[in-house]
Amino acid sequence: KQRLNNLLRSLAFQLYSKCFNSQTDLDRLLTLHEDGQKQPTTESLSKTVQIMMKRPQKLRIVLDALDECTAKSELLKWLENLSTSEL
């Protein structure tokens, strides 16, 4: 995905579909945003994805096409924050 927001949406969808325990986290975010009628901010989506990432026993993330990213500094900052968080 070319933007951080798109990457986060993709990760949220994949976690939601593969990890039953993480579904309530995304459901809660969507409920706060009028059942998906309003789009969550990148920040709130990021926080939700990080919570969702704690649910599976094992988690591997593979990011492809990073050279196509149009917001590299935003992505690198997110990855840096992710690497220092307690997952």
Backbone as CSV, one residue per row, in Angstrom:
resi,resn,N_x,N_y,N_z,CA_x,CA_y,CA_z,C_x,C_y,C_z
1,LYS,0.846,-1.179,0.000,0.000,0.000,0.000,0.886,1.235,0.000
2,GLN,0.473,2.278,-0.662,1.346,3.417,-0.879,1.335,4.446,0.246
3,ARG,0.345,4.396,1.102,0.275,5.341,2.220,0.121,4.559,3.512
4,LEU,0.534,5.171,4.616,0.443,4.512,5.919,-0.990,4.131,6.239
5,ASN,-1.917,5.017,5.968,-3.321,4.737,6.263,-3.792,3.471,5.533
6,ASN,-3.384,3.316,4.281,-3.752,2.118,3.515,-3.101,0.865,4.091
7,LEU,-1.849,0.994,4.513,-1.157,-0.133,5.141,-1.876,-0.558,6.411
8,LEU,-2.255,0.411,7.227,-2.940,0.107,8.486,-4.284,-0.567,8.232
9,ARG,-5.003,-0.098,7.232,-6.287,-0.720,6.893,-6.089,-2.168,6.436
10,SER,-5.052,-2.387,5.663,-4.758,-3.740,5.197,-4.389,-4.651,6.368
11,LEU,-3.537,-4.166,7.262,-3.164,-4.960,8.443,-4.375,-5.239,9.317
12,ALA,-5.216,-4.230,9.519,-6.413,-4.422,10.342,-7.317,-5.487,9.730
13,PHE,-7.515,-5.424,8.423,-8.364,-6.409,7.743,-7.782,-7.814,7.875
14,GLN,-6.481,-7.940,7.664,-5.849,-9.255,7.753,-5.918,-9.815,9.171
15,LEU,-5.647,-8.971,10.158,-5.738,-9.431,11.544,-7.169,-9.797,11.907
16,TYR,-8.112,-8.999,11.444,-9.526,-9.254,11.727,-9.952,-10.600,11.148
17,SER,-9.509,-10.885,9.943,-9.952,-12.117,9.279,-9.203,-13.354,9.755
18,LYS,-8.020,-13.185,10.323,-7.209,-14.346,10.729,-7.164,-14.591,12.229
19,CYS,-7.485,-13.585,13.012,-7.371,-13.722,14.468,-8.674,-13.302,15.133
20,PHE,-9.449,-14.287,15.516,-10.766,-14.038,16.114,-10.675,-13.094,17.310
21,ASN,-9.625,-13.231,18.117,-9.488,-12.419,19.328,-9.331,-10.932,19.042
22,SER,-8.911,-10.588,17.844,-8.689,-9.175,17.527,-9.924,-8.493,16.940
23,GLN,-10.948,-9.239,16.658,-12.119,-8.672,15.989,-12.821,-7.610,16.829
24,THR,-12.897,-7.812,18.122,-13.591,-6.829,18.967,-12.880,-5.482,18.975
25,ASP,-11.557,-5.495,18.802,-10.804,-4.238,18.789,-11.211,-3.370,17.601
26,LEU,-11.279,-3.963,16.417,-11.678,-3.204,15.234,-13.164,-2.864,15.282
27,ASP,-13.974,-3.784,15.786,-15.405,-3.502,15.929,-15.627,-2.283,16.829
28,ARG,-14.857,-2.190,17.887,-14.970,-1.063,18.822,-14.609,0.245,18.113
29,LEU,-13.538,0.226,17.322,-13.145,1.429,16.592,-14.235,1.857,15.618
30,LEU,-14.790,0.900,14.892,-15.836,1.235,13.928,-17.098,1.755,14.612
31,THR,-17.422,1.202,15.766,-18.580,1.680,16.525,-18.384,3.131,16.947
32,LEU,-17.169,3.472,17.342,-16.867,4.852,17.725,-16.969,5.810,16.542
33,HIS,-16.912,5.268,15.345,-16.983,6.089,14.132,-18.272,5.803,13.367
34,GLU,-19.356,5.776,14.126,-20.709,5.612,13.578,-20.807,4.405,12.647
35,ASP,-20.349,3.275,13.175,-20.409,1.995,12.454,-19.787,2.082,11.069
36,GLY,-18.667,2.801,10.971,-17.947,2.890,9.715,-18.403,4.007,8.799
37,GLN,-19.382,4.798,9.216,-19.850,5.907,8.387,-18.813,7.033,8.321
38,LYS,-18.058,7.191,9.401,-16.963,8.161,9.434,-15.651,7.388,9.456
39,GLN,-14.667,7.901,8.768,-13.373,7.238,8.708,-12.556,7.566,9.963
40,PRO,-11.928,6.560,10.574,-11.062,6.828,11.725,-9.799,7.552,11.263
41,THR,-9.213,8.301,12.155,-7.955,8.973,11.840,-6.852,7.925,11.725
42,THR,-5.774,8.311,11.105,-4.623,7.413,11.005,-4.120,7.059,12.396
43,GLU,-4.136,8.023,13.295,-3.671,7.780,14.665,-4.546,6.757,15.393
44,SER,-5.862,6.901,15.307,-6.740,5.950,16.007,-6.664,4.571,15.356
45,LEU,-6.528,4.533,14.049,-6.371,3.256,13.359,-5.055,2.595,13.748
46,SER,-4.006,3.380,13.855,-2.699,2.860,14.258,-2.750,2.249,15.658
47,LYS,-3.387,2.963,16.584,-3.505,2.452,17.952,-4.297,1.146,17.978
48,THR,-5.361,1.089,17.198,-6.183,-0.121,17.153,-5.404,-1.282,16.554
49,VAL,-4.672,-1.037,15.479,-3.876,-2.099,14.855,-2.822,-2.600,15.835
50,GLN,-2.201,-1.702,16.571,-1.195,-2.140,17.540,-1.817,-2.996,18.640
51,ILE,-3.021,-2.667,19.047,-3.727,-3.502,20.027,-4.047,-4.860,19.406
52,MET,-4.526,-4.832,18.170,-4.867,-6.081,17.472,-3.644,-6.975,17.302
53,MET,-2.489,-6.365,17.109,-1.266,-7.130,16.893,-0.821,-7.890,18.141
54,LYS,-1.351,-7.525,19.286,-1.010,-8.217,20.525,-1.805,-9.508,20.702
55,ARG,-2.854,-9.698,19.935,-3.766,-10.827,20.134,-3.215,-12.182,19.674
56,PRO,-2.622,-12.281,18.489,-2.134,-13.606,18.065,-0.927,-14.038,18.896
57,GLN,-0.771,-15.352,19.052,0.397,-15.851,19.773,1.676,-15.564,19.003
58,LYS,1.625,-15.720,17.694,2.765,-15.410,16.835,2.284,-14.477,15.735
59,LEU,3.130,-13.526,15.402,2.760,-12.563,14.373,3.992,-12.214,13.554
60,ARG,3.849,-12.312,12.257,4.900,-11.891,11.338,4.285,-10.912,10.355
61,ILE,4.992,-9.823,10.125,4.527,-8.823,9.178,5.557,-8.715,8.072
62,VAL,5.098,-8.836,6.850,5.956,-8.673,5.686,5.439,-7.463,4.914
63,LEU,6.294,-6.488,4.758,5.925,-5.287,4.015,6.637,-5.325,2.665
64,ASP,5.860,-5.253,1.626,6.397,-5.303,0.268,6.210,-3.942,-0.402
65,ALA,7.022,-3.679,-1.386,6.922,-2.476,-2.213,7.122,-1.190,-1.414
66,LEU,8.024,-1.216,-0.456,8.281,-0.016,0.337,8.802,1.131,-0.529
67,ASP,9.431,0.797,-1.647,9.925,1.838,-2.543,8.788,2.616,-3.201
68,GLU,7.581,2.060,-3.175,6.422,2.732,-3.757,5.686,3.614,-2.750
69,CYS,6.115,3.595,-1.523,5.449,4.369,-0.472,5.622,5.858,-0.734
70,THR,4.525,6.584,-0.691,4.563,8.023,-0.945,4.772,8.838,0.331
71,ALA,4.732,8.183,1.475,4.922,8.871,2.758,5.934,8.091,3.585
72,LYS,7.151,8.020,3.077,8.184,7.200,3.719,8.477,7.628,5.151
73,SER,8.554,8.923,5.404,8.881,9.379,6.758,7.791,8.984,7.746
74,GLU,6.533,9.060,7.317,5.416,8.657,8.176,5.471,7.156,8.465
75,LEU,5.763,6.380,7.442,5.866,4.928,7.603,7.039,4.565,8.509
76,LEU,8.192,5.190,8.291,9.361,4.898,9.118,9.119,5.273,10.576
77,LYS,8.429,6.376,10.809,8.108,6.773,12.184,7.187,5.745,12.830
78,TRP,6.198,5.253,12.063,5.286,4.237,12.592,6.049,2.957,12.917
79,LEU,6.939,2.549,12.020,7.729,1.337,12.255,8.644,1.498,13.472
80,GLU,9.206,2.680,13.627,10.048,2.950,14.791,9.224,2.841,16.080
81,ASN,8.058,3.455,16.095,7.181,3.364,17.258,6.766,1.920,17.524
82,LEU,6.503,1.186,16.473,6.119,-0.216,16.601,7.263,-1.029,17.213
83,SER,8.472,-0.749,16.777,9.611,-1.530,17.261,9.913,-1.284,18.739
84,THR,9.495,-0.139,19.264,9.726,0.158,20.674,8.513,-0.149,21.554
85,SER,7.401,-0.541,20.924,6.200,-0.851,21.709,6.297,-2.268,22.262
86,GLU,5.420,-2.555,23.188,5.406,-3.874,23.828,4.397,-4.782,23.137
87,LEU,4.823,-5.426,22.084,3.943,-6.378,21.391,4.177,-7.765,21.915
